[in-house]
């Protein structure tokens, strides 16, 4: 267990300066997974050296892949080819990383060996039926706990998986990616149709490794006839990490922040669209493409925000950013309503309930609903002690709330910030947030 860390934020201040936040978490995971089963040596720059992505890296090392680094965000992966993974000698421990567990369950379902996936208490309480049920329809053999949670015991079904067409009941990039990875090892074609667009890093990166994935409307299709060829990957900065500063600079008077080299994949920019609808002043500068992914610098300056009804089509494109968007809503004039986001209840914590509880402690009128929240903004944020429930995004969101608070905010249980953004405290204080650890 990591030791307990408590954040304390002194009220007020503004954010000013230019930073580059760490690499995208989704892409860091996928670079290791695909580089490991590629032929040849893959070089990755901008890799996120945080606990979640390292869980994926260590899992592939345990399956016989030689991986050098990370050193200064650089990783070298000596790929073993599509069928070159070896049986691990013990269960693969994936910490707090839902992405690692869901994607690996698909990738490992068609291997020639058995393995077990475990994680920390939070991960072992998260829903896994959303991947194990469709995988079973493809012929995978995965034993779960009675309620469908981890540990997952995966029996290798090499040559026995069958491709299928799957209509996803909820929009989830992890489920889509899991099934596409399984489809690389299945007979015939596997296609996945999503009810709303979700992040497409898996499809883009597979194509980058030369493995054909076909997009037709809302469906992605793959079969077992491809191979992956080693490539160079430059991971852009994570927009989910940038989001804390997009909100912070919007709500704190006299702020002016430039975030360098941020990934602006259209399946991830919901946070920018939502903040702009609220009146945020965000400029997208120096747009370019790096390794098949669109990248830009984002300049954000303080602006008076107003409450909105968040359009449901933007919800899957901003699903990880809602904790800090609730803070924006608390600072906005008028009412903000979020619907269609029940997925937030099964993240690292129940992000609807935990954010509502914390905002209420700080004096904000935030009412949780089944699939979202209603926030009455424009009042003041007070001080107090809130609990992040071990959820990295909750801890960072309440830190940002300090910029508009009238008294200090103490945030308990912040060690898990290291799962996605170990440099958060350093970069936030560099920009002007008065944040210390107790």
HUTA-V172048 format. One record per run of one state. SS is the DSSP state (h for helix, s for strand, l for the rest). FROM is the first residue (numbers start at 0). TO is the last residue. If there is no record, write none. Layout:
BEGIN
[[SS,FROM,TO] [SS,FROM,TO]]
END
This chain:
BEGIN
[[l,0,5] [s,6,8] [l,9,14] [s,15,18] [l,19,21] [s,22,22] [l,23,23] [h,24,35] [l,36,37] [s,38,44] [l,45,49] [h,50,61] [l,62,64] [s,65,70] [l,71,72] [s,73,79] [l,80,90] [s,91,92] [l,93,96] [h,97,108] [l,109,113] [s,114,117] [l,118,121] [h,122,124] [l,125,127] [h,128,136] [l,137,139] [s,140,142] [l,143,150] [s,151,154] [l,155,160] [s,161,161] [l,162,163] [s,164,166] [l,167,171] [h,172,182] [l,183,185] [s,186,186] [l,187,187] [s,188,192] [l,193,199] [h,200,207] [l,208,212] [s,213,215] [l,216,217] [s,218,222] [l,223,227] [s,228,228] [l,229,230] [s,231,233] [l,234,235] [s,236,236] [l,237,237] [h,238,250] [l,251,254] [s,255,262] [l,263,268] [h,269,276] [l,277,279] [s,280,289] [l,290,291] [s,292,300] [l,301,304] [s,305,305] [l,306,307] [s,308,308] [l,309,310] [h,311,330] [l,331,331] [s,332,332] [l,333,333] [s,334,337] [l,338,340] [h,341,345] [l,346,349] [h,350,360] [l,361,363] [s,364,368] [l,369,370] [s,371,375] [l,376,379] [s,380,380] [l,381,382] [s,383,386] [l,387,390] [h,391,403] [s,404,404] [l,405,407] [s,408,411] [l,412,413] [h,414,418] [l,419,422] [h,423,430] [l,431,433] [s,434,436] [l,437,437]]
END
